[in-house]
Amino acid sequence: MPLKAYVLINTQIGKTSEVAETLKKMPEVKRLDIIMGPYDIIAEVETKDHDELSEMVLKKLQTIEYIQHTMTCPVIKVDDE
């Protein structure tokens, strides 16, 4: 089962839409919302495991221009319906 995580993202003022367009092109990003509050974007991502999640956040996501800060929140339990 893939690992799901939510990544909360702060962007440089005025660059949120530009960052969102870049994120939409990443295959790991399954859903993306621009939000109001302490963060500018929330992205739902899926990777194979924790190692792949770390690699994606550190080497892909955090290197995107205009991203200032991220907080990664892995999902630890998924309720079956």
mmCIF file as gemmi writes it, N, C-alpha and C atoms, coordinates in Angstrom:
data_model
loop_
_atom_site.group_PDB
_atom_site.id
_atom_site.type_symbol
_atom_site.label_atom_id
_atom_site.label_alt_id
_atom_site.label_comp_id
_atom_site.label_asym_id
_atom_site.label_entity_id
_atom_site.label_seq_id
_atom_site.pdbx_PDB_ins_code
_atom_site.Cartn_x
_atom_site.Cartn_y
_atom_site.Cartn_z
_atom_site.occupancy
_atom_site.B_iso_or_equiv
_atom_site.pdbx_formal_charge
_atom_site.auth_seq_id
_atom_site.auth_asym_id
_atom_site.pdbx_PDB_model_num
ATOM 1 N N . MET Axp A 1 ? 0.841 -1.173 0 1 0 ? 1 A 1
ATOM 2 C CA . MET Axp A 1 ? 0 0 0 1 0 ? 1 A 1
ATOM 3 C C . MET Axp A 1 ? 0.89 1.241 0 1 0 ? 1 A 1
ATOM 4 N N . PRO Axp A 2 ? 0.612 2.21 -0.867 1 0 ? 2 A 1
ATOM 5 C CA . PRO Axp A 2 ? 1.457 3.407 -0.92 1 0 ? 2 A 1
ATOM 6 C C . PRO Axp A 2 ? 1.343 4.233 0.355 1 0 ? 2 A 1
ATOM 7 N N . LEU Axp A 3 ? 2.373 5.019 0.6 1 0 ? 3 A 1
ATOM 8 C CA . LEU Axp A 3 ? 2.385 5.923 1.745 1 0 ? 3 A 1
ATOM 9 C C . LEU Axp A 3 ? 1.777 7.244 1.312 1 0 ? 3 A 1
ATOM 10 N N . LYS Axp A 4 ? 0.766 7.697 2.049 1 0 ? 4 A 1
ATOM 11 C CA . LYS Axp A 4 ? 0.133 8.975 1.769 1 0 ? 4 A 1
ATOM 12 C C . LYS Axp A 4 ? 0.628 9.989 2.794 1 0 ? 4 A 1
ATOM 13 N N . ALA Axp A 5 ? 0.82 11.238 2.339 1 0 ? 5 A 1
ATOM 14 C CA . ALA Axp A 5 ? 1.218 12.311 3.243 1 0 ? 5 A 1
ATOM 15 C C . ALA Axp A 5 ? 0.605 13.612 2.762 1 0 ? 5 A 1
ATOM 16 N N . TYR Axp A 6 ? 0.453 14.53 3.704 1 0 ? 6 A 1
ATOM 17 C CA . TYR Axp A 6 ? 0.042 15.885 3.379 1 0 ? 6 A 1
ATOM 18 C C . TYR Axp A 6 ? 1.249 16.78 3.589 1 0 ? 6 A 1
ATOM 19 N N . VAL Axp A 7 ? 1.51 17.635 2.616 1 0 ? 7 A 1
ATOM 20 C CA . VAL Axp A 7 ? 2.636 18.553 2.716 1 0 ? 7 A 1
ATOM 21 C C . VAL Axp A 7 ? 2.067 19.968 2.734 1 0 ? 7 A 1
ATOM 22 N N . LEU Axp A 8 ? 2.327 20.676 3.825 1 0 ? 8 A 1
ATOM 23 C CA . LEU Axp A 8 ? 1.906 22.061 3.972 1 0 ? 8 A 1
ATOM 24 C C . LEU Axp A 8 ? 3.059 22.937 3.501 1 0 ? 8 A 1
ATOM 25 N N . ILE Axp A 9 ? 2.752 23.928 2.676 1 0 ? 9 A 1
ATOM 26 C CA . ILE Axp A 9 ? 3.797 24.677 1.989 1 0 ? 9 A 1
ATOM 27 C C . ILE Axp A 9 ? 3.592 26.175 2.146 1 0 ? 9 A 1
ATOM 28 N N . ASN Axp A 10 ? 4.66 26.877 2.534 1 0 ? 10 A 1
ATOM 29 C CA . ASN Axp A 10 ? 4.699 28.342 2.521 1 0 ? 10 A 1
ATOM 30 C C . ASN Axp A 10 ? 5.455 28.777 1.286 1 0 ? 10 A 1
ATOM 31 N N . THR Axp A 11 ? 4.904 29.761 0.59 1 0 ? 11 A 1
ATOM 32 C CA . THR Axp A 11 ? 5.574 30.283 -0.593 1 0 ? 11 A 1
ATOM 33 C C . THR Axp A 11 ? 5.92 31.758 -0.392 1 0 ? 11 A 1
ATOM 34 N N . GLN Axp A 12 ? 6.775 32.238 -1.252 1 0 ? 12 A 1
ATOM 35 C CA . GLN Axp A 12 ? 7.076 33.667 -1.28 1 0 ? 12 A 1
ATOM 36 C C . GLN Axp A 12 ? 5.794 34.407 -1.67 1 0 ? 12 A 1
ATOM 37 N N . ILE Axp A 13 ? 5.564 35.57 -1.081 1 0 ? 13 A 1
ATOM 38 C CA . ILE Axp A 13 ? 4.364 36.352 -1.36 1 0 ? 13 A 1
ATOM 39 C C . ILE Axp A 13 ? 4.25 36.61 -2.864 1 0 ? 13 A 1
ATOM 40 N N . GLY Axp A 14 ? 3.062 36.34 -3.385 1 0 ? 14 A 1
ATOM 41 C CA . GLY Axp A 14 ? 2.791 36.573 -4.792 1 0 ? 14 A 1
ATOM 42 C C . GLY Axp A 14 ? 3.199 35.442 -5.728 1 0 ? 14 A 1
ATOM 43 N N . LYS Axp A 15 ? 3.759 34.359 -5.193 1 0 ? 15 A 1
ATOM 44 C CA . LYS Axp A 15 ? 4.258 33.268 -6.037 1 0 ? 15 A 1
ATOM 45 C C . LYS Axp A 15 ? 3.507 31.95 -5.827 1 0 ? 15 A 1
ATOM 46 N N . THR Axp A 16 ? 2.419 31.974 -5.075 1 0 ? 16 A 1
ATOM 47 C CA . THR Axp A 16 ? 1.693 30.741 -4.756 1 0 ? 16 A 1
ATOM 48 C C . THR Axp A 16 ? 1.189 30.033 -6.004 1 0 ? 16 A 1
ATOM 49 N N . SER Axp A 17 ? 0.568 30.76 -6.925 1 0 ? 17 A 1
ATOM 50 C CA . SER Axp A 17 ? 0.023 30.134 -8.139 1 0 ? 17 A 1
ATOM 51 C C . SER Axp A 17 ? 1.129 29.525 -8.989 1 0 ? 17 A 1
ATOM 52 N N . GLU Axp A 18 ? 2.253 30.199 -9.063 1 0 ? 18 A 1
ATOM 53 C CA . GLU Axp A 18 ? 3.387 29.685 -9.842 1 0 ? 18 A 1
ATOM 54 C C . GLU Axp A 18 ? 3.913 28.374 -9.239 1 0 ? 18 A 1
ATOM 55 N N . VAL Axp A 19 ? 4.032 28.344 -7.915 1 0 ? 19 A 1
ATOM 56 C CA . VAL Axp A 19 ? 4.472 27.123 -7.235 1 0 ? 19 A 1
ATOM 57 C C . VAL Axp A 19 ? 3.445 26.006 -7.446 1 0 ? 19 A 1
ATOM 58 N N . ALA Axp A 20 ? 2.161 26.321 -7.348 1 0 ? 20 A 1
ATOM 59 C CA . ALA Axp A 20 ? 1.107 25.317 -7.535 1 0 ? 20 A 1
ATOM 60 C C . ALA Axp A 20 ? 1.186 24.696 -8.926 1 0 ? 20 A 1
ATOM 61 N N . GLU Axp A 21 ? 1.434 25.502 -9.945 1 0 ? 21 A 1
ATOM 62 C CA . GLU Axp A 21 ? 1.54 24.973 -11.308 1 0 ? 21 A 1
ATOM 63 C C . GLU Axp A 21 ? 2.716 24.001 -11.43 1 0 ? 21 A 1
ATOM 64 N N . THR Axp A 22 ? 3.813 24.299 -10.779 1 0 ? 22 A 1
ATOM 65 C CA . THR Axp A 22 ? 4.972 23.402 -10.784 1 0 ? 22 A 1
ATOM 66 C C . THR Axp A 22 ? 4.644 22.098 -10.063 1 0 ? 22 A 1
ATOM 67 N N . LEU Axp A 23 ? 3.99 22.193 -8.908 1 0 ? 23 A 1
ATOM 68 C CA . LEU Axp A 23 ? 3.643 21.006 -8.128 1 0 ? 23 A 1
ATOM 69 C C . LEU Axp A 23 ? 2.692 20.081 -8.877 1 0 ? 23 A 1
ATOM 70 N N . LYS Axp A 24 ? 1.76 20.653 -9.628 1 0 ? 24 A 1
ATOM 71 C CA . LYS Axp A 24 ? 0.783 19.842 -10.368 1 0 ? 24 A 1
ATOM 72 C C . LYS Axp A 24 ? 1.448 18.901 -11.368 1 0 ? 24 A 1
ATOM 73 N N . LYS Axp A 25 ? 2.658 19.223 -11.785 1 0 ? 25 A 1
ATOM 74 C CA . LYS Axp A 25 ? 3.38 18.4 -12.766 1 0 ? 25 A 1
ATOM 75 C C . LYS Axp A 25 ? 4.102 17.214 -12.127 1 0 ? 25 A 1
ATOM 76 N N . MET Axp A 26 ? 4.172 17.182 -10.796 1 0 ? 26 A 1
ATOM 77 C CA . MET Axp A 26 ? 4.874 16.097 -10.098 1 0 ? 26 A 1
ATOM 78 C C . MET Axp A 26 ? 3.955 14.877 -9.99 1 0 ? 26 A 1
ATOM 79 N N . PRO Axp A 27 ? 4.416 13.704 -10.421 1 0 ? 27 A 1
ATOM 80 C CA . PRO Axp A 27 ? 3.547 12.519 -10.378 1 0 ? 27 A 1
ATOM 81 C C . PRO Axp A 27 ? 3.152 12.108 -8.963 1 0 ? 27 A 1
ATOM 82 N N . GLU Axp A 28 ? 3.935 12.466 -7.968 1 0 ? 28 A 1
ATOM 83 C CA . GLU Axp A 28 ? 3.621 12.095 -6.584 1 0 ? 28 A 1
ATOM 84 C C . GLU Axp A 28 ? 2.455 12.916 -6.014 1 0 ? 28 A 1
ATOM 85 N N . VAL Axp A 29 ? 2.201 14.091 -6.585 1 0 ? 29 A 1
ATOM 86 C CA . VAL Axp A 29 ? 1.144 14.969 -6.088 1 0 ? 29 A 1
ATOM 87 C C . VAL Axp A 29 ? -0.196 14.489 -6.636 1 0 ? 29 A 1
ATOM 88 N N . LYS Axp A 30 ? -1.062 14.038 -5.736 1 0 ? 30 A 1
ATOM 89 C CA . LYS Axp A 30 ? -2.368 13.497 -6.126 1 0 ? 30 A 1
ATOM 90 C C . LYS Axp A 30 ? -3.481 14.528 -6.013 1 0 ? 30 A 1
ATOM 91 N N . ARG Axp A 31 ? -3.315 15.509 -5.151 1 0 ? 31 A 1
ATOM 92 C CA . ARG Axp A 31 ? -4.305 16.585 -4.966 1 0 ? 31 A 1
ATOM 93 C C . ARG Axp A 31 ? -3.572 17.802 -4.445 1 0 ? 31 A 1
ATOM 94 N N . LEU Axp A 32 ? -4.072 18.967 -4.832 1 0 ? 32 A 1
ATOM 95 C CA . LEU Axp A 32 ? -3.406 20.203 -4.452 1 0 ? 32 A 1
ATOM 96 C C . LEU Axp A 32 ? -4.471 21.27 -4.223 1 0 ? 32 A 1
ATOM 97 N N . ASP Axp A 33 ? -4.378 21.977 -3.109 1 0 ? 33 A 1
ATOM 98 C CA . ASP Axp A 33 ? -5.289 23.077 -2.829 1 0 ? 33 A 1
ATOM 99 C C . ASP Axp A 33 ? -4.501 24.292 -2.367 1 0 ? 33 A 1
ATOM 100 N N . ILE Axp A 34 ? -4.878 25.449 -2.876 1 0 ? 34 A 1
ATOM 101 C CA . ILE Axp A 34 ? -4.352 26.713 -2.36 1 0 ? 34 A 1
ATOM 102 C C . ILE Axp A 34 ? -5.27 27.101 -1.214 1 0 ? 34 A 1
ATOM 103 N N . ILE Axp A 35 ? -4.684 27.402 -0.066 1 0 ? 35 A 1
ATOM 104 C CA . ILE Axp A 35 ? -5.462 27.635 1.145 1 0 ? 35 A 1
ATOM 105 C C . ILE Axp A 35 ? -5.096 28.981 1.782 1 0 ? 35 A 1
ATOM 106 N N . MET Axp A 36 ? -5.922 29.402 2.738 1 0 ? 36 A 1
ATOM 107 C CA . MET Axp A 36 ? -5.64 30.602 3.521 1 0 ? 36 A 1
ATOM 108 C C . MET Axp A 36 ? -5.254 30.16 4.925 1 0 ? 36 A 1
ATOM 109 N N . GLY Axp A 37 ? -4.419 30.945 5.577 1 0 ? 37 A 1
ATOM 110 C CA . GLY Axp A 37 ? -3.989 30.625 6.93 1 0 ? 37 A 1
ATOM 111 C C . GLY Axp A 37 ? -2.485 30.666 7.001 1 0 ? 37 A 1
ATOM 112 N N . PRO Axp A 38 ? -1.905 29.93 7.934 1 0 ? 38 A 1
ATOM 113 C CA . PRO Axp A 38 ? -0.45 29.986 8.094 1 0 ? 38 A 1
ATOM 114 C C . PRO Axp A 38 ? 0.325 29.349 6.934 1 0 ? 38 A 1
ATOM 115 N N . TYR Axp A 39 ? -0.345 28.529 6.118 1 0 ? 39 A 1
ATOM 116 C CA . TYR Axp A 39 ? 0.281 27.93 4.944 1 0 ? 39 A 1
ATOM 117 C C . TYR Axp A 39 ? -0.474 28.386 3.698 1 0 ? 39 A 1
ATOM 118 N N . ASP Axp A 40 ? 0.196 28.297 2.546 1 0 ? 40 A 1
ATOM 119 C CA . ASP Axp A 40 ? -0.385 28.758 1.289 1 0 ? 40 A 1
ATOM 120 C C . ASP Axp A 40 ? -0.934 27.621 0.433 1 0 ? 40 A 1
ATOM 121 N N . ILE Axp A 41 ? -0.323 26.449 0.547 1 0 ? 41 A 1
ATOM 122 C CA . ILE Axp A 41 ? -0.706 25.293 -0.277 1 0 ? 41 A 1
ATOM 123 C C . ILE Axp A 41 ? -0.7 24.052 0.601 1 0 ? 41 A 1
ATOM 124 N N . ILE Axp A 42 ? -1.66 23.168 0.356 1 0 ? 42 A 1
ATOM 125 C CA . ILE Axp A 42 ? -1.612 21.831 0.938 1 0 ? 42 A 1
ATOM 126 C C . ILE Axp A 42 ? -1.635 20.837 -0.221 1 0 ? 42 A 1
ATOM 127 N N . ALA Axp A 43 ? -0.685 19.929 -0.205 1 0 ? 43 A 1
ATOM 128 C CA . ALA Axp A 43 ? -0.576 18.927 -1.263 1 0 ? 43 A 1
ATOM 129 C C . ALA Axp A 43 ? -0.71 17.542 -0.656 1 0 ? 43 A 1
ATOM 130 N N . GLU Axp A 44 ? -1.559 16.721 -1.26 1 0 ? 44 A 1
ATOM 131 C CA . GLU Axp A 44 ? -1.654 15.313 -0.882 1 0 ? 44 A 1
ATOM 132 C C . GLU Axp A 44 ? -0.722 14.558 -1.816 1 0 ? 44 A 1
ATOM 133 N N . VAL Axp A 45 ? 0.222 13.839 -1.238 1 0 ? 45 A 1
ATOM 134 C CA . VAL Axp A 45 ? 1.2 13.119 -2.048 1 0 ? 45 A 1
ATOM 135 C C . VAL Axp A 45 ? 1.163 11.634 -1.707 1 0 ? 45 A 1
ATOM 136 N N . GLU Axp A 46 ? 1.591 10.818 -2.657 1 0 ? 46 A 1
ATOM 137 C CA . GLU Axp A 46 ? 1.723 9.376 -2.437 1 0 ? 46 A 1
ATOM 138 C C . GLU Axp A 46 ? 3.068 8.916 -2.954 1 0 ? 46 A 1
ATOM 139 N N . THR Axp A 47 ? 3.738 8.118 -2.12 1 0 ? 47 A 1
ATOM 140 C CA . THR Axp A 47 ? 5.008 7.516 -2.498 1 0 ? 47 A 1
ATOM 141 C C . THR Axp A 47 ? 4.992 6.049 -2.087 1 0 ? 47 A 1
ATOM 142 N N . LYS Axp A 48 ? 6.007 5.319 -2.508 1 0 ? 48 A 1
ATOM 143 C CA . LYS Axp A 48 ? 6.096 3.895 -2.206 1 0 ? 48 A 1
ATOM 144 C C . LYS Axp A 48 ? 6.308 3.662 -0.706 1 0 ? 48 A 1
ATOM 145 N N . ASP Axp A 49 ? 7.169 4.477 -0.08 1 0 ? 49 A 1
ATOM 146 C CA . ASP Axp A 49 ? 7.51 4.275 1.325 1 0 ? 49 A 1
ATOM 147 C C . ASP Axp A 49 ? 8.099 5.567 1.9 1 0 ? 49 A 1
ATOM 148 N N . HIS Axp A 50 ? 8.525 5.514 3.167 1 0 ? 50 A 1
ATOM 149 C CA . HIS Axp A 50 ? 9.088 6.698 3.832 1 0 ? 50 A 1
ATOM 150 C C . HIS Axp A 50 ? 10.373 7.19 3.164 1 0 ? 50 A 1
ATOM 151 N N . ASP Axp A 51 ? 11.204 6.271 2.703 1 0 ? 51 A 1
ATOM 152 C CA . ASP Axp A 51 ? 12.446 6.679 2.036 1 0 ? 51 A 1
ATOM 153 C C . ASP Axp A 51 ? 12.154 7.482 0.769 1 0 ? 51 A 1
ATOM 154 N N . GLU Axp A 52 ? 11.204 6.999 -0.017 1 0 ? 52 A 1
ATOM 155 C CA . GLU Axp A 52 ? 10.84 7.704 -1.245 1 0 ? 52 A 1
ATOM 156 C C . GLU Axp A 52 ? 10.184 9.054 -0.927 1 0 ? 52 A 1
ATOM 157 N N . LEU Axp A 53 ? 9.403 9.105 0.161 1 0 ? 53 A 1
ATOM 158 C CA . LEU Axp A 53 ? 8.8 10.37 0.585 1 0 ? 53 A 1
ATOM 159 C C . LEU Axp A 53 ? 9.88 11.378 0.959 1 0 ? 53 A 1
ATOM 160 N N . SER Axp A 54 ? 10.847 10.948 1.745 1 0 ? 54 A 1
ATOM 161 C CA . SER Axp A 54 ? 11.948 11.831 2.145 1 0 ? 54 A 1
ATOM 162 C C . SER Axp A 54 ? 12.71 12.341 0.932 1 0 ? 54 A 1
ATOM 163 N N . GLU Axp A 55 ? 13 11.449 0.012 1 0 ? 55 A 1
ATOM 164 C CA . GLU Axp A 55 ? 13.717 11.808 -1.214 1 0 ? 55 A 1
ATOM 165 C C . GLU Axp A 55 ? 12.925 12.837 -2.03 1 0 ? 55 A 1
ATOM 166 N N . MET Axp A 56 ? 11.627 12.609 -2.164 1 0 ? 56 A 1
ATOM 167 C CA . MET Axp A 56 ? 10.783 13.515 -2.929 1 0 ? 56 A 1
ATOM 168 C C . MET Axp A 56 ? 10.729 14.905 -2.284 1 0 ? 56 A 1
ATOM 169 N N . VAL Axp A 57 ? 10.552 14.95 -0.981 1 0 ? 57 A 1
ATOM 170 C CA . VAL Axp A 57 ? 10.46 16.243 -0.292 1 0 ? 57 A 1
ATOM 171 C C . VAL Axp A 57 ? 11.792 16.984 -0.343 1 0 ? 57 A 1
ATOM 172 N N . LEU Axp A 58 ? 12.88 16.299 -0.019 1 0 ? 58 A 1
ATOM 173 C CA . LEU Axp A 58 ? 14.183 16.967 0.063 1 0 ? 58 A 1
ATOM 174 C C . LEU Axp A 58 ? 14.773 17.344 -1.287 1 0 ? 58 A 1
ATOM 175 N N . LYS Axp A 59 ? 14.643 16.462 -2.274 1 0 ? 59 A 1
ATOM 176 C CA . LYS Axp A 59 ? 15.331 16.7 -3.545 1 0 ? 59 A 1
ATOM 177 C C . LYS Axp A 59 ? 14.456 17.299 -4.638 1 0 ? 59 A 1
ATOM 178 N N . LYS Axp A 60 ? 13.144 17.127 -4.542 1 0 ? 60 A 1
ATOM 179 C CA . LYS Axp A 60 ? 12.256 17.678 -5.569 1 0 ? 60 A 1
ATOM 180 C C . LYS Axp A 60 ? 11.496 18.896 -5.05 1 0 ? 60 A 1
ATOM 181 N N . LEU Axp A 61 ? 10.719 18.674 -3.988 1 0 ? 61 A 1
ATOM 182 C CA . LEU Axp A 61 ? 9.809 19.702 -3.524 1 0 ? 61 A 1
ATOM 183 C C . LEU Axp A 61 ? 10.533 20.917 -2.942 1 0 ? 61 A 1
ATOM 184 N N . GLN Axp A 62 ? 11.457 20.694 -2.032 1 0 ? 62 A 1
ATOM 185 C CA . GLN Axp A 62 ? 12.123 21.816 -1.366 1 0 ? 62 A 1
ATOM 186 C C . GLN Axp A 62 ? 13.1 22.568 -2.27 1 0 ? 62 A 1
ATOM 187 N N . THR Axp A 63 ? 13.353 22.06 -3.452 1 0 ? 63 A 1
ATOM 188 C CA . THR Axp A 63 ? 14.237 22.77 -4.374 1 0 ? 63 A 1
ATOM 189 C C . THR Axp A 63 ? 13.452 23.638 -5.363 1 0 ? 63 A 1
ATOM 190 N N . ILE Axp A 64 ? 12.117 23.607 -5.278 1 0 ? 64 A 1
ATOM 191 C CA . ILE Axp A 64 ? 11.294 24.44 -6.159 1 0 ? 64 A 1
ATOM 192 C C . ILE Axp A 64 ? 11.455 25.901 -5.749 1 0 ? 64 A 1
ATOM 193 N N . GLU Axp A 65 ? 11.729 26.734 -6.737 1 0 ? 65 A 1
ATOM 194 C CA . GLU Axp A 65 ? 11.902 28.154 -6.474 1 0 ? 65 A 1
ATOM 195 C C . GLU Axp A 65 ? 10.625 28.726 -5.856 1 0 ? 65 A 1
ATOM 196 N N . TYR Axp A 66 ? 10.785 29.618 -4.909 1 0 ? 66 A 1
ATOM 197 C CA . TYR Axp A 66 ? 9.722 30.346 -4.203 1 0 ? 66 A 1
ATOM 198 C C . TYR Axp A 66 ? 9.08 29.559 -3.068 1 0 ? 66 A 1
ATOM 199 N N . ILE Axp A 67 ? 9.472 28.289 -2.846 1 0 ? 67 A 1
ATOM 200 C CA . ILE Axp A 67 ? 9.009 27.594 -1.644 1 0 ? 67 A 1
ATOM 201 C C . ILE Axp A 67 ? 9.937 27.997 -0.507 1 0 ? 67 A 1
ATOM 202 N N . GLN Axp A 68 ? 9.34 28.517 0.571 1 0 ? 68 A 1
ATOM 203 C CA . GLN Axp A 68 ? 10.138 28.976 1.703 1 0 ? 68 A 1
ATOM 204 C C . GLN Axp A 68 ? 10.188 27.968 2.849 1 0 ? 68 A 1
ATOM 205 N N . HIS Axp A 69 ? 9.114 27.201 3.03 1 0 ? 69 A 1
ATOM 206 C CA . HIS Axp A 69 ? 9.05 26.271 4.169 1 0 ? 69 A 1
ATOM 207 C C . HIS Axp A 69 ? 8.036 25.176 3.84 1 0 ? 69 A 1
ATOM 208 N N . THR Axp A 70 ? 8.319 23.96 4.303 1 0 ? 70 A 1
ATOM 209 C CA . THR Axp A 70 ? 7.357 22.867 4.169 1 0 ? 70 A 1
ATOM 210 C C . THR Axp A 70 ? 7.209 22.139 5.503 1 0 ? 70 A 1
ATOM 211 N N . MET Axp A 71 ? 6.039 21.534 5.695 1 0 ? 71 A 1
ATOM 212 C CA . MET Axp A 71 ? 5.814 20.633 6.824 1 0 ? 71 A 1
ATOM 213 C C . MET Axp A 71 ? 5.161 19.386 6.253 1 0 ? 71 A 1
ATOM 214 N N . THR Axp A 72 ? 5.792 18.239 6.451 1 0 ? 72 A 1
ATOM 215 C CA . THR Axp A 72 ? 5.296 16.976 5.904 1 0 ? 72 A 1
ATOM 216 C C . THR Axp A 72 ? 4.603 16.188 7.006 1 0 ? 72 A 1
ATOM 217 N N . CYS Axp A 73 ? 3.382 15.76 6.725 1 0 ? 73 A 1
ATOM 218 C CA . CYS Axp A 73 ? 2.559 15.027 7.694 1 0 ? 73 A 1
ATOM 219 C C . CYS Axp A 73 ? 2.144 13.683 7.095 1 0 ? 73 A 1
ATOM 220 N N . PRO Axp A 74 ? 2.933 12.621 7.334 1 0 ? 74 A 1
ATOM 221 C CA . PRO Axp A 74 ? 2.558 11.304 6.809 1 0 ? 74 A 1
ATOM 222 C C . PRO Axp A 74 ? 1.285 10.78 7.49 1 0 ? 74 A 1
ATOM 223 N N . VAL Axp A 75 ? 0.452 10.119 6.718 1 0 ? 75 A 1
ATOM 224 C CA . VAL Axp A 75 ? -0.761 9.493 7.26 1 0 ? 75 A 1
ATOM 225 C C . VAL Axp A 75 ? -0.339 8.174 7.898 1 0 ? 75 A 1
ATOM 226 N N . ILE Axp A 76 ? -0.738 7.974 9.144 1 0 ? 76 A 1
ATOM 227 C CA . ILE Axp A 76 ? -0.321 6.768 9.846 1 0 ? 76 A 1
ATOM 228 C C . ILE Axp A 76 ? -1.401 5.695 9.886 1 0 ? 76 A 1
ATOM 229 N N . LYS Axp A 77 ? -2.653 6.098 9.651 1 0 ? 77 A 1
ATOM 230 C CA . LYS Axp A 77 ? -3.737 5.123 9.653 1 0 ? 77 A 1
ATOM 231 C C . LYS Axp A 77 ? -4.799 5.562 8.684 1 0 ? 77 A 1
ATOM 232 N N . VAL Axp A 78 ? -5.243 4.633 7.87 1 0 ? 78 A 1
ATOM 233 C CA . VAL Axp A 78 ? -6.321 4.89 6.935 1 0 ? 78 A 1
ATOM 234 C C . VAL Axp A 78 ? -7.501 4.01 7.355 1 0 ? 78 A 1
ATOM 235 N N . ASP Axp A 79 ? -8.641 4.635 7.65 1 0 ? 79 A 1
ATOM 236 C CA . ASP Axp A 79 ? -9.832 3.871 8.021 1 0 ? 79 A 1
ATOM 237 C C . ASP Axp A 79 ? -10.454 3.278 6.773 1 0 ? 79 A 1
ATOM 238 N N . ASP Axp A 80 ? -10.753 1.988 6.831 1 0 ? 80 A 1
ATOM 239 C CA . ASP Axp A 80 ? -11.451 1.331 5.73 1 0 ? 80 A 1
ATOM 240 C C . ASP Axp A 80 ? -12.944 1.624 5.87 1 0 ? 80 A 1
ATOM 241 N N . GLU Axp A 81 ? -13.556 1.891 4.75 1 0 ? 81 A 1
ATOM 242 C CA . GLU Axp A 81 ? -14.999 2.191 4.791 1 0 ? 81 A 1
ATOM 243 C C . GLU Axp A 81 ? -15.811 0.953 4.498 1 0 ? 81 A 1
